[in-house]
Amino acid sequence: MDHREDARAHYALALGLFEQLGDHTGQARIHKHLGRVASDRGEYREALGHAHEALAHYRAVHNRLGQAVALDHIGRYQVRLGEQAQTALAHSRQALALVEEIGDLNGQAYTWGSFGYIHRHLGEYGQAVECYRQAIDLFHKTDDRFHEATSLADLGDTHRAAADSDAARDARIEALTIIDEISLLGTAPLRAKILRSLDALPSHRRAGTGSPVTAAPTTPPPSPPATRRPDRPPRPVR
């Protein structure tokens, strides 16, 4: 049994307990986690079912933030399944309306990131770029620097998909700079991913400049010890 199957088994046990207790919030959280496990396995239909279950339970207890998260996930899973794009976007719009009602800036940032994710998967790169920029600005306002960096990495991926290597490089270098500044535990995988994506970009000259543009080295110098804060891990993804 791999770790995902192990997690699924434990979540199933927990779901049964919450069902016996009649705990809607607990059931919603478990369905949300089960959806992520299914998504990690590429089982988006199952993930979508769990997201709908989570939404129903959050609605039962009038948890607007929970509803927004579930709607957000529904939109992402729908676009991965190739379902009608407008339906996926409609769910994200509902999520955005809820987090705006309660004034949750971080929730708004996550939702703008979902808009970017959906538009990117639809090949609508210009719209995706604008949505990711909205997410980046909001994460910056809330001082959520880890997710500011992840959104910049997503922005870089979008520029790369749109064949704009210069913009992709700029976004990824900015993301890497933030990761090195905050130097938190748990950021190593993101840092490694950004470095790989930088290495994959072609080296060439920017238009109008005489200097070659090259990817960041694969082994950059370590972050200064003074900035290390191991007691503050990155905030978990919703």
N, C-alpha and C positions, 0 to 999 in steps of 0.2 A: 504493500500500500504506500503510494507516494504521499508527500505532505499535503497535496490538495485533496486527495481522497480521505486522508486522515482528518483534515479540517472539515470536509463535507460530513463525515460521520459524526463528529462532535457537534456540529451545527444542527444536524438532524435530531440528536438527543436533546439539545437545548430547546429546539422548536417544540418538541413534544411536551416538555416541562412548561413552557410559556403557554401552550394551548390549554393544558390542564388548569393553569392559574387564571386563564382568561385575560392575560396580559397582552394587550394589543401592541404596545410600544416594543415590548420584548420580541414579539413575533415579527414586527416590521423590521427590526434591526437584524434578526436572523435571516429573514428573506433577502435583505439587502446584501448581507455577507455571502449568502449562497449564490446570489446573482453574480457577485464578483468572482467567486470560485468558478462558476460556469463560464463566465466571460473569459477568464484566464485560459480555459481549456478550448476556447473557440466555440462554445456551445451557446450561441447567442439567443436561440429560441428559448432554451431553458432559463437563461438569464433574464430575458424579457418577462417570462412568466413570474419569476420571483419579484421583479420590480413592480409588476402590477399588484401582486399580493402585498408587498410593502406599502404601496400607495393606499390600498383599501384599509389596511390597519391604521395607518397614520390619519386617514380621514375619519376613522371611527373615534379617534381621541382628539380630533381637531388640532393636530400638530402641523402647523403650516410649514415650518422649516423641513420637517420630515417629508411632507408632501412634495415640497420643491425638489428635494434630493431624489425622491423616487421618480418624479416626472423627468428630471434631468437624465437619470439612468435609462428611462424608457426611450427617450429620444436618441440616446447614443446607441442602444442596442438595436433600435429599429433601423437606423441608417446602416449598421453593420450587416443587417439581414437583407438590405436592399429594398426595404419597404418604402412606401411613398414618402418622399422627402418632406413634403409639406406637413405630413402627419408628425414626423419627427420634430420638425421646427415648431409646430404648434404646441407640442408638449414642453419644449424648452421655453417657449413664450409664456406658458402658464407658470412654469417654475420661476421665471424672472419676475413675473407680476407678484408672486407670493413673497419672494425675498425682498422686493422693493417695498411691499406693504409693511413688512416688519423691520425695514431699515437695516438689513444684514448685508453689509458691503462685501464681506468675504463670500457670502452666498451668491451675490450678484456676480462677483468675479468668476466663481466656478461656473456659473451658468453662461456667462459670455464665452468662457473657454469651451463649453459644450457647443455653443453656436459655431465657434471656430472649427471644432472637431467635425461637426456635421457638414459644414460648407466645404472643408478640405476633402472629406471623403466623397463629396459630390463633384469635386474638381472645380469648385467655385473659389479660386484662390484669393482673388481680390477681396471678396466678402469675408473669407476666413481670416485674412490678415487684419482687417479692421476689427473683427471680433476679438482676436487674440490681443490686440493693442488695448482694447477696453479692459480685458481681464488683467493685463499687466499693470495698467494704471491703477486699477482698484486694489490689486494685491500690494502694490507699492504704498498706497494710502493706508492700508491696514498693517503695514510693516510685516507682511507675510512674505519674507524674502525667499524662502524655499519655493513656494508656489509661483512667485514672480519669476524665479529662474526656470522652473519647469515650463511656464507659459512662454518664456523667451525661447526655450528649446523647441517648443511646439511651433512657435512663429518661424524659427529657423527651418524646421522641417517643411513648413508650408512654402516658404520662399524657395527652398530647394526643389520642391515638387513643381513650382512655377518656373523653374529654370533660371532663377535669379541667385546665382552663387554668391555674389557680393553681399546682398542683403542677408542671405542665409548665414554667411560667415559672421557678419556684424552681430546678428541676434545671438548666435551661439557663443561668441566671445563674451558678449555682455552677460549671458547666463553663466558662463564659466567664472567670470569675475565675481559675480555675486556668490556663487558656491564657495569660492576660495575665501571671500571676505567673511562669510558666516561660519564656515568650517564646522559644521555640525555633524554629529554622528548620524549615519544613515544616508549621507549624501554621496558616498563613494560610487554607487551604481549609476547615479545620474551624471556624475562627473565623468566617469568612464565612457558613458554613452555619448556625451557631448564631444569628448576628445576623439572618439571613433568617427563621429559624423564630421568633425572638422578635417580629419585626415582624409575622408572620402571626397572632400571638395577638390575640384581642380585648381591648380596653381596657375594664375594668369595675372595680367595687369588690369587694373581698373581703368575704365575709359577716362582719358584726360590726366592720367598720372604716369609717372615714369618709374614707379616702384612696383616690383612684383608683389603679389598678394599670395601668401602661403598660409597653410593651416598651422594651428598651434602645435608645438612639439608634443609627442605622445608622453613624455616624462617631464612635465613642468616642475619648477621648484616647489617644495612643500609650502603650505600656508604658514604665516608667522604664528608662533605659539600664542602670542598675545590675543589673537582673535578667536582662539578655540573656546567653544562653549559646549562641552559634551553633555551638560545637564539639560540641554534644550533640544530634544530630537525634533525633526521636521513634523509639522502638524499632519495627521493622517488625511489621506484623500477621503472625501465624503463617501 
